[in-house]
Amino acid sequence: MEPSPRRARVGEPAADPLTSLPPPLLDGILTRLDLPYAVRTSALSRAWRRRWEALPYLCLSFVDNPGTAPLAVDRVLARYPGRISNFSFHVDEHSFGRVDDWLVALCDRGVRSINLRCASPFILHSSLFLCAQLTHLKLHQCGLPSLPVGFTGFPMLKVLKLGLVDFPENGESQLEAILVGSPLLETLNLHFVDVRGNDAYSNAWVIRGANLRSLTISSDFDYDWQVKELPCIDEVAIDVGNYVSNIKFRGFLASFAQVRKLSLCACYTSFTGGGLLETLPCTFDNLKSLTLWTHFYEMPAIVLTFCLLRNAPNLEELEITV
């Protein structure tokens, strides 16, 4: 007769099958849990009581939970000494006073992704520019401080998305410095970004990037956009209102002659400064997908539509929203 399996004695704690797993596997399980669930594993057993605090890194993501108490972030940063790989937060009137302290703490934690959505605008702390390991930076409705002395850029940054972000005076030069200091940047979204500072007209500045593949620009103002040195650009979306002149826009479009996908908003009465954009100095030989937001009751928009179609001989997908 085979011996019966050993039964636990009365009062003897049951064996925890999870603790027999290799530590790297346990870390992988916990790091994939949302933070509240990772913390709740402390109730599993004595061995798990502080297990989450020993993880190699944590993701703090609260951006989809408006109204999260700032005390929750304070407590995690106080108890967890390791690396914060991802920090996302929806900032409101209860938490905006704590963001500066969080940024100071994050720049020493090797943070790689920051996503801040603010309910009302306020100026962020300059320690944001000390987060040298950032690969993703997304900011919505906030102000940026002046660049600190000795700023060398974000050498690992791949994604930069700015929406309703205000720059200080001479913001165009500051934004250009950030782009120059981000040599690995692949995605750049500028959605109603204000770089004018105290001057009604900004100086000419250049958008450049050796690895930039995707560019989105939405603006109500003509910042004299200049585009140079984008050898890898593949997708472009442009919505620059009615502040672009005929001549400027012709050259601006020519900067993206090699793109494969183009989205263009041309539904403004004076989109080309009241003139007709009948010719372009380039042919979009690589263009496969074209999306237009336009109307057909003003001649400039109609002519621009046909001009683009004539200059895209290899177009495969066309979507027009009237």
C-alpha positions, -999 to +999 in steps of 0.1 A: +000+000+000+013+034-010+019+058+019-008+084+023+003+120+017+014+139+047-014+160+063-007+193+079-010+191+117-036+212+135-023+247+139+005+242+113+003+268+085-005+254+051+022+254+026+022+283+002+027+270-033+035+305-047+066+308-025+081+278-043+082+298-075+115+314-085+118+350-073+121+365-109+088+348-118+071+362-087+084+396-095+071+393-130+036+384-117+035+413-093+048+439-117+020+430-141-007+437-115-022+471-110-007+487-079-038+482-056-038+445-064+000+442-059-003+458-024-032+435-015-010+405-019+004+415+015-026+397+030-018+363+014+007+353+041+035+365+063+060+359+034+040+381+012+035+409+037+061+433+022+068+414-010+057+442-033+081+466-016+110+445-029+101+446-065+127+458-090+103+484-103+067+497-100+042+513-124+021+540-107-008+546-131-037+567-119-044+588-151-077+569-157-089+575-122-096+612-117-100+621-081-073+597-067-062+610-034-026+624-035-020+607-002-020+573-021+010+584-041+027+599-011+024+566+008+037+545-020+068+567-026+075+567+011+073+529+015+087+518-019+125+525-023+128+510-058+125+523-094+093+538-107+092+529-143+058+545-152+041+574-135+007+585-147-017+608-128-048+629-134-040+662-116-068+682-101-072+710-075-065+685-047-032+671-061-015+699-081+003+711-049+020+677-046+032+672-082+064+692-077+075+669-048+066+638-069+087+650-098+117+656-075+113+620-061+108+605-096+140+620-111+160+599-086+139+567-093+149+561-129+114+569-142+110+560-179+075+572-186+055+603-173+020+611-182+003+640-165-032+652-174-041+684-156-076+697-149-063+733-148-030+748-160+000+753-137+038+754-141+056+721-135+088+718-114+121+720-133+132+686-119+112+672-148+142+680-170+164+659-148+146+627-156+173+617-180+160+581-185+126+591-198+115+572-229+079+585-229+067+620-219+030+630-222+018+663-208-017+679-211-027+714-200+002+726-180+031+750-182+068+742-185+095+761-166+126+775-183+153+749-191+178+745-162+214+755-168+233+726-183+203+709-197+216+681-220+182+668-232+164+635-229+189+610-245+165+581-243+132+598-252+112+581-280+077+596-275+069+632-268+032+643-267+024+678-256-013+690-255-023+726-244+012+731-230+025+766-224+062+774-228+079+804-211+093+834-231+114+823-261+096+790-259+104+782-295+141+780-288+134+759-257+112+734-276+139+732-303+165+725-276+144+696-263+141+681-298+179+685-304+186+668-271+163+639-279+182+620-307+161+588-304+128+606-307+104+587-329+069+602-322+062+640-317+027+654-311+023+691-307-014+698-300-021+735-295+012+742-279+019+778-270+055+788-276+050+825-280+059+836-245+054+873-240+059+881-277+030+881-301+053+866-328+077+838-323+111+834-340+116+809-367+126+775-354+133+741-368+116+707-362+143+681-368+150+645-358+171+618-373+148+590-360+115+609-361+088+587-378+055+602-367+047+640-365+014+656-355+009+694-354-023+711-344-022+749-339-042+781-343-011+802-349+016+803-375+049+797-357+068+798-389+072+761-388+104+749-405+111+712-410+145+698-417+165+666-415+137+641-411+151+612-431+128+586-414+095+605-413+067+581-423+034+595-409+023+632-407-009+648-394-013+686-399-040+710-386-027+745-386-058+765-390-061+795-413-028+812-404-006+796-431+001+816-462+001+801-497+038+803-502+047+790-467+023+761-469+037+749-502+072+747-488+059+732-455+042+703-474+073+697-495+092+689-463+071+657-460+075+645-496+087+610-485+058+602-461+037+571-465+006+584-446-007+620-445-036+635-427-045+671-435-072+695-422-081+719-449-115+731-439-107+767-433-119+795-456-085+811-459-064+780-454-039+791-481-041+827-473-069+833-497-048+821-527-050+790-548-025+762-541-025+748-577+010+733-577+035+717-553+073+716-556+073+679-550+056+646-557+045+623-529+058+591-545+057+571-513+022+583-502-002+553-498-028+568-474-043+603-475-069+616-451-085+650-457-109+671-436-122+697-460-152+713-476-162+719-512-178+754-510-146+774-512-123+773-542-090+771-523-100+739-505-112+723-538-081+732-557-059+720-528-076+686-529-070+681-566-035+694-563-027+667-537-043+640-557-023+649-588+009+647-568+003+613-552+006+588-581+008+557-559-020+565-535-040+534-523-063+547-496-082+580-497-106+592-470-123+626-473-145+640-444-165+669-457 
